[in-house]
Amino acid sequence: MIASLDALPLARTAGARLTTSLADSLTPARLGLIGGMLLVPPVIWRFTPGLSEDGRLVLIVLALAIAGWTMSKLGDSTVALLAGLALVVSGPATPTMLYATLGSELIWLLVAAFVIAAAVKASGLAETLVVPLVAKARSVGLLFHGLTVAITLTAFVIPSTSGRAALMLPVFLVLVDALGAPRLQRALALLFPTAILLSASGSLIGAGAHLVAVDAISRLGGPQLGYGDWLLMMGPFAVVTTHAATQIVLWSTLSATERAAPLTLTPPSTTGLTGGQRTLALILAVVVMGWITQPWHGLGLAFVALLGAVGATWPGLGPVKLKAALKGVEWDLLIFMALTVLLGQSLIASDADEWLAGHVLSGLSLKDGAALPLVFAALGAAALASHLVITSRTARAMVLIPSLAIPLAALGADPTVLILVIVAGTGFCQTLPVSAKPVALYAGLERPTYTPADLISLSARLAPMMFVALFAFALVMAR
């Protein structure tokens, strides 16, 4: 009894602390968010006449997931996992469907590509190839465009923009030390994440959002786009916008005299590629050729990538062991992608997409093509602005494809064009350090790079160029 009485003050203190903690965490903003999310199910259930039960449940889960991605502090993967579990529990999806997405080809493709990227990073191949190449530039302008070419090429073998940002970081540090001038350093720091993000649209594996887009296009009756198909359709757009952005970085950060100033960069002393680097370069070339020629040999993209991953980590052949390379796989990204694909599949499998087309956009007719330019303009603007609300590129695609592309496709617009415009637009995300991992990485270095004001200023110049490019791309593709 004495022990119990002695414990009472401690219990009261713990209870008081818990109450205070809960009171502090339940701010008005959070209470408003919780209240709004609690209203989502009854509102959707009440105002979706004619929609099936599965369709209503999918819309509820999608709306709650969007709220989680845009307004909560939960990670993107956590929100996607909760959404996937909710679909299974409520009925629109089954456990088998959930497990199948985790074992899909796109997941294995990304696993293999991350392994290959780890091998490239461990070997120092990128630095060995790029630094001597750009050292031949005779002016700042030529240096920047040469770097843009090199950065663009990495999009065809590295599966994520954050991976490419880490891969190119040693190159950036070598050049910054060689250049010295603070203004040149700032311009170079702005160039790297900008080129990394915009060039990604030219490669099927350049961003996870592209694989989500390919899946959605095929499910909407469009073509099954392969590595070479994507390159032919999106490659020119990526090259044009990336080099245009490079020129904008030069114009906005350096004077004409500084842009034309001669350079005397000295490449690091090297005897060329080592034997291991030459072997890895050959493996990369074989993998890329295997992806491009996939329609002829019939092997899937993931299978070719897995063969390359085995070669890049083979004992005595690759620079890193498979176990170590697997540690560099972004597993949270893979889980996020698998579960958002499940969400998209459930939306299409139910009648939710048809309901959206018939009720939300019922007054719009796209059969004659008269309204298409206006649709493309609105779609491009939405895609470009979405990074201000949703920080994940794949999440932006996952939100915009079902909410805009799928309903518009049901009204007669080409789903391939709509989805490609969305994923190309979501690559623009340079406004804030939190907008993309490469932007945050180069902003967070110990040495001075750029400020938030620099990013906003650059973004204000890039946005009009990207909008015009997206609009022109959509018009050409729609012919």
C-alpha positions as CSV (number, residue, x, y, z in Angstrom):
1,M,0.0,0.0,0.0
2,I,2.9,2.4,0.8
3,A,4.5,1.7,-2.5
4,S,1.2,2.4,-4.3
5,L,0.7,5.7,-2.4
6,D,4.3,6.8,-3.3
7,A,3.6,6.1,-6.9
8,L,0.6,8.4,-7.0
9,P,2.5,11.7,-7.4
10,L,4.6,10.2,-10.2
11,A,1.5,9.0,-12.0
12,R,-0.1,12.5,-11.6
13,T,3.1,14.1,-13.0
14,A,3.3,11.7,-15.9
15,G,-0.4,12.3,-16.7
16,A,0.1,16.1,-16.5
17,R,3.0,15.9,-18.9
18,L,1.1,13.7,-21.3
19,T,-1.8,16.1,-21.2
20,T,0.5,19.1,-21.8
21,S,2.2,17.3,-24.7
22,L,-1.1,16.5,-26.4
23,A,-2.3,20.1,-25.9
24,D,0.9,21.4,-27.5
25,S,0.7,19.1,-30.4
26,L,-2.9,19.7,-31.2
27,T,-2.5,23.2,-32.6
28,P,-5.4,24.9,-34.4
29,A,-3.8,24.1,-37.8
30,R,-3.5,20.4,-36.9
31,L,-7.0,20.3,-35.5
32,G,-8.3,21.8,-38.7
33,L,-6.4,19.2,-40.8
34,I,-7.8,16.4,-38.7
35,G,-11.3,17.8,-38.9
36,G,-11.1,18.2,-42.6
37,M,-9.8,14.7,-43.1
38,L,-12.7,13.3,-41.0
39,L,-15.1,15.1,-43.3
40,V,-13.7,13.6,-46.4
41,P,-15.4,10.2,-46.3
42,P,-19.0,11.5,-45.6
43,V,-18.7,14.3,-48.1
44,I,-17.4,12.0,-50.9
45,W,-20.0,9.4,-50.1
46,R,-22.8,12.0,-50.1
47,F,-21.9,13.9,-53.3
48,T,-21.0,11.0,-55.6
49,P,-24.3,9.9,-57.0
50,G,-24.1,6.9,-59.4
51,L,-20.6,6.0,-58.3
52,S,-20.1,2.4,-57.1
53,E,-19.0,1.6,-53.6
54,D,-15.5,0.6,-54.7
55,G,-15.2,3.9,-56.7
56,R,-16.3,5.9,-53.7
57,L,-13.8,4.1,-51.4
58,V,-11.0,4.7,-53.9
59,L,-11.8,8.4,-54.1
60,I,-11.8,8.7,-50.3
61,V,-8.4,7.0,-50.0
62,L,-7.0,9.1,-52.8
63,A,-8.3,12.3,-51.2
64,L,-6.9,11.4,-47.9
65,A,-3.5,10.4,-49.4
66,I,-3.3,13.8,-51.2
67,A,-4.0,15.5,-47.9
68,G,-1.3,13.5,-46.3
69,W,1.2,14.2,-49.0
70,T,0.5,17.9,-49.1
71,M,-0.3,18.9,-45.5
72,S,1.0,16.4,-43.0
73,K,4.6,15.8,-41.7
74,L,4.3,12.1,-42.5
75,G,6.8,10.8,-45.1
76,D,5.6,10.1,-48.6
77,S,6.2,6.4,-48.2
78,T,4.3,6.3,-44.9
79,V,1.3,7.9,-46.5
80,A,1.4,5.7,-49.5
81,L,1.7,2.6,-47.3
82,L,-1.4,3.7,-45.3
83,A,-3.3,4.3,-48.5
84,G,-2.4,0.9,-49.8
85,L,-3.5,-0.8,-46.6
86,A,-6.7,1.2,-46.6
87,L,-7.5,0.0,-50.1
88,V,-7.0,-3.6,-49.0
89,V,-9.0,-3.3,-45.8
90,S,-11.9,-1.4,-47.4
91,G,-12.1,-3.8,-50.4
92,P,-11.2,-2.1,-53.7
93,A,-7.8,-3.9,-53.7
94,T,-6.8,-7.4,-52.5
95,P,-3.6,-8.5,-50.6
96,T,-2.5,-10.3,-53.7
97,M,-2.7,-7.0,-55.7
98,L,-0.7,-5.3,-53.0
99,Y,2.0,-8.0,-53.1
100,A,2.1,-8.0,-56.9
101,T,3.0,-4.4,-57.1
102,L,6.0,-4.9,-54.9
103,G,7.2,-7.7,-57.3
104,S,6.5,-5.8,-60.5
105,E,9.0,-5.2,-63.2
106,L,9.4,-1.6,-62.5
107,I,10.5,-2.3,-58.9
108,W,13.1,-4.8,-60.0
109,L,14.3,-2.4,-62.7
110,L,14.9,0.3,-60.0
111,V,16.6,-2.1,-57.7
112,A,19.1,-3.2,-60.4
113,A,19.6,0.4,-61.6
114,F,20.5,1.5,-58.0
115,V,23.0,-1.4,-57.8
116,I,24.6,-0.2,-61.0
117,A,24.7,3.4,-59.7
118,A,26.5,2.2,-56.6
119,A,29.1,0.5,-58.7
120,V,29.6,3.7,-60.8
121,K,30.0,5.8,-57.7
122,A,32.4,3.4,-56.1
123,S,34.6,3.2,-59.2
124,G,34.9,7.0,-59.6
125,L,34.0,6.5,-63.3
126,A,31.9,9.6,-63.6
127,E,34.6,11.9,-62.2
128,T,37.3,10.3,-64.3
129,L,35.3,10.8,-67.5
130,V,33.7,14.2,-66.9
131,V,36.5,16.3,-65.3
132,P,39.1,15.9,-68.2
133,L,36.3,16.5,-70.7
134,V,35.1,19.8,-69.2
135,A,38.7,20.9,-68.6
136,K,38.9,21.4,-72.4
137,A,36.3,24.2,-72.4
138,R,37.7,27.5,-73.5
139,S,35.1,29.7,-71.8
140,V,32.6,29.7,-68.9
141,G,29.7,29.4,-71.3
142,L,31.2,26.3,-73.0
143,L,32.1,24.8,-69.7
144,F,28.5,25.1,-68.5
145,H,27.0,23.6,-71.6
146,G,29.6,20.8,-71.6
147,L,28.7,20.0,-68.1
148,T,25.0,19.9,-69.1
149,V,25.8,17.3,-71.8
150,A,27.6,15.2,-69.2
151,I,24.9,15.5,-66.6
152,T,22.2,14.6,-69.2
153,L,24.0,11.4,-70.1
154,T,23.9,10.2,-66.5
155,A,20.1,10.1,-66.7
156,F,20.2,7.1,-69.0
157,V,21.9,4.8,-66.5
158,I,21.1,6.2,-63.0
159,P,17.5,5.8,-61.8
160,S,16.9,8.8,-59.6
161,T,17.8,12.5,-59.5
162,S,19.1,12.2,-55.9
163,G,21.4,9.4,-57.0
164,R,22.7,11.5,-59.9
165,A,23.2,14.5,-57.6
166,A,25.3,12.4,-55.3
167,L,27.2,10.9,-58.2
168,M,28.1,14.3,-59.7
169,L,29.0,15.9,-56.4
170,P,32.7,15.0,-56.6
171,V,32.8,16.6,-60.1
172,F,31.2,19.8,-58.7
173,L,33.7,20.0,-55.8
174,V,36.7,19.6,-58.2
175,L,35.5,22.3,-60.5
176,V,34.6,24.7,-57.6
177,D,38.1,24.4,-56.2
178,A,39.5,25.0,-59.7
179,L,37.3,28.1,-60.5
180,G,37.7,29.9,-57.2
181,A,35.6,33.0,-58.0
182,P,32.5,33.2,-55.7
183,R,30.1,34.2,-58.5
184,L,31.2,31.3,-60.7
185,Q,30.8,29.0,-57.8
186,R,27.2,30.2,-57.2
187,A,26.4,29.8,-60.9
188,L,27.9,26.3,-61.0
189,A,25.9,25.3,-57.9
190,L,22.7,26.5,-59.5
191,L,23.5,24.6,-62.7
192,F,24.0,21.1,-61.3
193,P,20.6,20.5,-59.7
194,T,18.8,22.4,-62.5
195,A,20.4,20.2,-65.2
196,I,19.9,17.1,-63.1
197,L,16.2,17.7,-62.6
198,L,15.3,18.8,-66.1
199,S,17.4,16.3,-68.0
200,A,15.7,13.4,-66.2
201,S,12.6,13.8,-68.4
202,G,14.6,12.4,-71.4
203,S,15.1,8.9,-69.9
204,L,12.6,6.3,-68.9
205,I,14.5,5.5,-65.7
206,G,15.4,9.2,-65.1
207,A,12.6,9.5,-62.4
208,G,10.2,7.1,-60.7
209,A,7.3,9.2,-62.0
210,H,8.1,8.0,-65.5
211,L,7.5,4.4,-64.7
212,V,4.2,5.4,-63.0
213,A,3.3,7.2,-66.2
214,V,4.2,4.3,-68.5
215,D,2.0,2.0,-66.4
216,A,-0.9,4.5,-66.5
217,I,-0.6,5.0,-70.3
218,S,-0.8,1.3,-71.0
219,R,-3.8,0.9,-68.6
220,L,-5.6,3.7,-70.4
221,G,-5.2,1.9,-73.7
222,G,-2.1,3.7,-74.9
223,P,1.1,2.1,-76.2
224,Q,3.5,0.2,-74.0
225,L,6.4,2.6,-74.0
226,G,9.9,1.1,-73.8
227,Y,13.3,2.6,-73.1
228,G,13.9,3.6,-76.8
229,D,10.3,4.8,-77.3
230,W,10.6,7.2,-74.3
231,L,14.0,8.4,-75.6
232,L,12.5,9.3,-79.0
233,M,9.5,11.0,-77.6
234,M,11.0,12.9,-74.6
235,G,14.7,13.1,-75.4
236,P,14.4,16.2,-77.6
237,F,12.3,18.0,-75.0
238,A,14.8,17.2,-72.3
239,V,17.8,18.4,-74.4
240,V,16.1,21.6,-75.4
241,T,14.8,22.6,-72.0
242,T,18.0,21.6,-70.1
243,H,20.3,23.7,-72.4
244,A,17.8,26.5,-72.3
245,A,17.9,26.4,-68.5
246,T,21.7,26.3,-68.6
247,Q,21.7,29.5,-70.7
248,I,19.2,31.1,-68.3
249,V,21.5,30.2,-65.4
250,L,24.4,31.9,-67.2
251,W,22.4,35.0,-68.1
252,S,20.9,35.5,-64.7
253,T,24.1,35.0,-62.6
254,L,27.0,36.1,-64.7
255,S,27.8,39.2,-66.9
256,A,28.6,38.9,-70.6
257,T,32.3,39.4,-69.8
258,E,32.2,36.6,-67.2
259,R,30.4,34.2,-69.5
260,A,33.0,34.8,-72.3
261,A,36.0,34.8,-70.0
262,P,38.7,32.2,-71.1
263,L,39.4,29.3,-68.8
264,T,42.6,27.6,-68.0
265,L,41.4,24.5,-66.1
266,T,44.0,21.9,-65.5
267,P,42.7,18.4,-65.6
268,P,43.8,16.1,-62.7
269,S,46.8,14.0,-63.4
270,T,45.6,10.7,-64.6
271,T,46.7,7.8,-66.8
272,G,43.2,7.3,-68.2
273,L,40.6,4.7,-67.2
274,T,41.7,1.9,-65.0
275,G,41.0,-1.7,-66.0
276,G,38.0,-1.8,-63.6
277,Q,36.6,1.4,-64.9
278,R,36.9,0.2,-68.5
279,T,35.1,-3.0,-67.6
280,L,32.3,-1.1,-65.9
281,A,32.0,1.3,-68.8
282,L,31.6,-1.7,-71.1
283,I,28.9,-3.2,-68.9
284,L,27.0,0.1,-68.9
285,A,27.2,0.3,-72.6
286,V,25.8,-3.2,-73.0
287,V,23.0,-2.5,-70.6
288,V,21.9,0.7,-72.4
289,M,22.1,-1.0,-75.8
290,G,20.0,-3.9,-74.3
291,W,17.4,-1.4,-73.2
292,I,17.3,0.4,-76.6
293,T,17.1,-2.9,-78.5
294,Q,14.5,-4.5,-76.2
295,P,11.8,-4.7,-79.0
296,W,14.2,-7.0,-81.0
297,H,15.5,-9.4,-78.3
298,G,12.3,-9.5,-76.2
299,L,14.1,-9.3,-72.8
300,G,12.4,-6.9,-70.4
301,L,14.1,-3.8,-69.1
302,A,14.3,-5.1,-65.6
303,F,15.9,-8.4,-66.8
304,V,18.6,-6.5,-68.8
305,A,19.3,-4.3,-65.8
306,L,19.6,-7.3,-63.5
307,L,22.2,-8.8,-65.8
308,G,24.1,-5.5,-65.6
309,A,23.8,-5.4,-61.8
310,V,25.3,-8.9,-61.6
311,G,28.2,-8.0,-63.9
312,A,28.8,-4.7,-62.0
313,T,29.1,-6.5,-58.7
314,W,30.7,-9.8,-59.7
315,P,33.7,-10.6,-57.5
316,G,36.9,-9.5,-59.2
317,L,35.0,-7.8,-62.0
318,G,33.0,-5.0,-60.3
319,P,34.2,-2.3,-57.9
320,V,31.7,-3.1,-55.2
321,K,30.1,-6.3,-53.7
322,L,26.4,-6.9,-54.2
323,K,25.7,-6.7,-50.5
324,A,27.3,-3.3,-50.2
325,A,25.6,-2.0,-53.4
326,L,22.1,-3.0,-52.1
327,K,22.6,-0.7,-49.1
328,G,22.4,2.2,-51.6
329,V,19.0,1.2,-52.8
330,E,16.3,3.8,-51.9
331,W,13.9,1.2,-50.5
332,D,11.5,3.9,-49.3
333,L,11.2,5.1,-52.9
334,L,10.5,1.6,-54.1
335,I,7.7,1.0,-51.5
336,F,6.3,4.4,-52.3
337,M,6.2,3.7,-56.0
338,A,4.7,0.3,-55.6
339,L,1.8,1.5,-53.4
340,T,1.0,4.6,-55.5
341,V,0.8,2.3,-58.6
342,L,-1.7,0.2,-56.6
343,L,-3.7,3.3,-55.9
344,G,-3.7,4.2,-59.6
345,Q,-4.7,0.7,-60.6
346,S,-7.6,0.7,-58.2
347,L,-8.8,4.1,-59.5
348,I,-8.8,2.7,-63.1
349,A,-10.2,-0.7,-62.1
350,S,-13.2,0.9,-60.4
351,D,-15.5,3.3,-62.2
352,A,-14.0,6.3,-60.3
353,D,-12.2,7.6,-63.4
354,E,-15.4,7.5,-65.5
355,W,-17.3,9.2,-62.8
356,L,-14.8,12.0,-62.7
357,A,-14.9,12.4,-66.5
358,G,-18.7,12.4,-66.5
359,H,-19.4,14.8,-63.6
360,V,-16.4,17.0,-62.9
361,L,-15.6,17.8,-66.6
362,S,-19.1,17.2,-68.1
363,G,-19.2,20.6,-69.8
364,L,-16.0,20.1,-71.7
365,S,-15.8,18.4,-75.1
366,L,-12.5,17.4,-76.5
367,K,-13.7,15.3,-79.4
368,D,-13.3,18.0,-82.0
369,G,-10.0,19.2,-80.5
370,A,-11.2,22.8,-80.2
371,A,-10.5,23.0,-76.4
372,L,-7.2,21.1,-76.5
373,P,-4.9,24.2,-76.5
374,L,-6.7,25.5,-73.4
375,V,-6.4,22.1,-71.7
376,F,-2.7,21.8,-72.5
377,A,-2.1,25.3,-71.1
378,A,-4.0,24.5,-67.9
379,L,-2.3,21.1,-67.5
380,G,1.2,22.5,-68.0
381,A,0.6,25.3,-65.5
382,A,-0.7,22.8,-62.9
383,A,2.2,20.5,-63.4
384,L,4.8,23.3,-63.1
385,A,3.2,24.7,-60.0
386,S,2.6,21.4,-58.2
387,H,6.0,21.2,-56.7
388,L,5.1,24.2,-54.4
389,V,2.6,21.9,-52.7
390,I,3.9,18.3,-53.2
391,T,7.6,17.9,-52.7
392,S,7.9,14.4,-54.2
393,R,8.1,14.2,-58.0
394,T,6.5,10.7,-58.1
395,A,3.7,11.9,-55.7
396,R,3.0,14.9,-58.0
397,A,2.6,12.5,-60.9
398,M,0.4,10.2,-58.8
399,V,-1.9,13.1,-57.8
400,L,-2.1,14.8,-61.2
401,I,-2.5,11.7,-63.4
402,P,-5.7,10.4,-61.8
403,S,-7.2,13.8,-61.0
404,L,-6.5,15.4,-64.4
405,A,-5.1,13.1,-67.1
406,I,-7.5,10.2,-66.6
407,P,-10.7,12.3,-66.7
408,L,-9.5,14.3,-69.7
409,A,-8.6,11.0,-71.5
410,A,-12.1,9.7,-70.9
411,L,-13.4,12.8,-72.7
412,G,-11.4,12.1,-75.8
413,A,-7.9,13.6,-75.3
414,D,-4.9,11.4,-76.0
415,P,-3.8,9.9,-72.6
416,T,-0.2,9.5,-73.8
417,V,0.1,13.3,-74.5
418,L,-1.6,14.3,-71.3
419,I,0.5,12.1,-69.0
420,L,3.8,13.0,-70.8
421,V,3.0,16.7,-70.3
422,I,2.4,16.1,-66.6
423,V,5.6,14.1,-65.9
424,A,7.6,16.6,-67.9
425,G,6.2,19.5,-66.0
426,T,6.8,17.8,-62.6
427,G,10.5,17.9,-63.3
428,F,10.5,21.7,-62.7
429,C,11.0,22.0,-58.9
430,Q,13.8,24.5,-58.3
431,T,11.9,27.1,-56.3
432,L,12.7,26.0,-52.8
433,P,15.5,23.9,-51.2
434,V,12.8,21.4,-50.0
435,S,11.3,21.1,-53.5
436,A,13.8,18.4,-54.6
437,K,16.6,16.4,-53.1
438,P,19.3,17.6,-55.5
439,V,18.4,21.3,-54.7
440,A,18.6,20.5,-51.0
441,L,21.9,18.6,-51.4
442,Y,23.8,21.4,-53.2
443,A,22.3,24.1,-50.9
444,G,23.4,22.2,-47.8
445,L,27.1,22.0,-48.6
446,E,29.6,23.5,-46.2
447,R,30.9,25.9,-48.7
448,P,28.7,28.8,-49.9
449,T,26.5,27.9,-52.9
450,Y,23.1,29.6,-53.2
451,T,20.5,31.2,-51.1
452,P,16.7,30.7,-51.1
453,A,16.5,34.1,-52.8
454,D,18.7,32.8,-55.6
455,L,16.5,29.9,-56.2
456,I,13.3,32.0,-56.3
457,S,14.9,34.3,-58.8
458,L,16.1,31.5,-61.0
459,S,12.7,29.8,-60.8
460,A,10.9,32.9,-61.9
461,R,13.0,32.9,-65.0
462,L,12.8,29.2,-65.7
463,A,9.0,28.9,-65.3
464,P,8.0,30.9,-68.4
465,M,10.5,28.9,-70.6
466,M,9.2,25.6,-69.2
467,F,5.6,26.6,-69.8
468,V,6.2,27.6,-73.4
469,A,8.2,24.4,-74.0
470,L,5.4,22.2,-72.5
471,F,2.7,23.9,-74.5
472,A,4.7,23.5,-77.7
473,F,5.5,19.9,-76.9
474,A,1.8,19.1,-76.3
475,L,0.7,20.7,-79.5
476,V,3.3,18.8,-81.5
477,M,2.5,15.5,-79.9
478,A,-1.2,15.9,-80.3
479,R,-0.9,16.1,-84.1
